[in-house]
């Protein structure tokens, strides 16, 4: 029986191999390690803050592709809808919050963001995805009440990182 191939399965497998090659001893707290996988016309990069056998703390995920160089407004909007539906397994759902047609930049965020209340006040955490010509990037922010937002590591299992890679690739291949 032949196993069904899912979009991005090759990139996910290649990324898992790259992550397996990274030893946690390479991570020294002050530097990041980048796992990069090339594909025809682009690359997927995962900038890691920490890694172990099961999961990774990810600083930023970026996919670069020539096929997204000259997207129309309609194509970028379609790509946003497709990516939002594919990334439904994230902690919070993501949706488009702003589209700058002049700069051709699309901004997506968690909607709604995670909310929490600690002794220091209220805080929220959210994913932010920026799609611009030739690149889609994903980061996470945390914001304490009355403070500016700060970058926060995204904690994902290795399998989820592979799935994100496959879903991002499948999305850009649909435009």
N, C-alpha and C positions, 0 to 999 in steps of 0.2 A: 504494500500500500504506500503510495507516494504522499509525503507530508505536504500540507498546504503551505505555500510561501506567502508571508504577509509583507506588505510594503515596508521597505527598510530593513528587512531581516538580515541582509548581508552587512549593512552598516552596523547594526546592533551586534552581530557576531564579531565583527572586526573590532568594535569598541570594547567588547568584553575581553577579547584577547589583549588589547592594549592595557586595560585596567589590570589584568592578571600579571602583566609585566612590571607594573609599578609596585615597588616594595614600600610598605609603610615606613621603613627606616629612611627612605628618601625624603620624607616629609619632616622638616625640622622646625615647624612652627612659624618661622618667619618667611619661608619661601613657598611658592605654590608650584605644583607640577601640572603640566598641561598634557592631556591625552588627546591626540589628534588622529583622525581617520580621514584619508582622502577618498574621494569618489569622483567619478567622471564629471568634470566641470566644477568641482568645489571641494570643500572640506568641512568636517564637523570637529569642533574643539570643545573640550570639557576641562575647565580650569579648576583644579582640586585644591582644597584647603587641607583635607585629611582623607585617608582611605583605610579600610580594613577589609577583612574577608567578605563581609556582607554588604557594606554600605560605604557611601562617600559623602563628604561634606563638600559641596560644589560652590565655588565662588561665582562662576559665570559659564553659561553654555552659549556657544556661537556656531551658527551654520552659515557658511559663505558659499554662494553659488552664482555662476555666470547667468543662469536662466532667470534670475530675478533682477537683472540689471535695469531693464527698461519696462517696468510694470506700469500699466495704466491704473487709474483710480479704481476702476471696476475690478481689475484683477487683484489689486491689493486688498480690496474689500472682501472679495471671494476667498482669498488666501486667509484672511483673518477669521472668517466664519469657519473655514475648514479646520484651521489650527485649533480654534476654540473647541470644536466638537471632538477633535482627536485627543486633546489634552484633558478630557473630562475626569481623569483619575487623579489629578493634582489635588492638594489639600483644599483649595478653593477653585471654583470655576473662573475662567478668564474670559473677558470680553473686551471689545474695542472701547476705548474711552476718548481717543482723539485721533484725528486723521488730518495731517498737514499736507494738503494737495500740492502746494507750491514746492515744498521740500521733499515731497514723496516719502513721508515718514508716518508710519502707523504705530500707535501706542496702545497696548493692551495691558490690562491689570486684573488682579483678582477682583471679582465682583460677586459677593461682598468680600472684603478682606477679613482675615482672622482678627478677632478682638479679644483682648484680655485685660484683666485688672489686677495689678500687683500693688504692693505697699508703696511703690513709687508713683502710682497713678495709672491711668489708662494707656494702653499701647495697642498698636495694630501692626500686622505683618501682611505683606502681599507680594505676589509675583508681579514682575513687570517685563513685558516682552516688547521689544522695539523691532519693527520690520522696516528696513530701508533698502535702497538699491544694493543688491549683491549680498545682503546680510540680514540675518535674524538673530537677535541676542535675547537671552533670558537671565534675569537676576532676581534676587529677593531683597526686599527692604523691610526694615523694622522702624517704627516711629513711636517714640514715647510722647505723651502729652506735653506740649509746650517746647519740644525739642525738634531739631531738624532730623529728617530721616537719615538712616544709616544702612549701609549694605549689611546683609546677614547671609550666612551660609545657607544653602539649600541642602537638606539631608535627604538623600535618595538611596534606595537599594541599587545595586549594580544593574539589576534587571530593569528597573524603572528608568535609569539613565539610558540604557539601550533602547527602551521603548520610546523615550523622548526623541532620541536620535532618529529612529525609524519614522516617527510621526512627523518630525520637522522635514525630513527628506521627502516623505510622501506628499506633504503639503506643497512644497516648492515644485515638485514634479507635476502637480495638477494645474499650475498656471501656464 
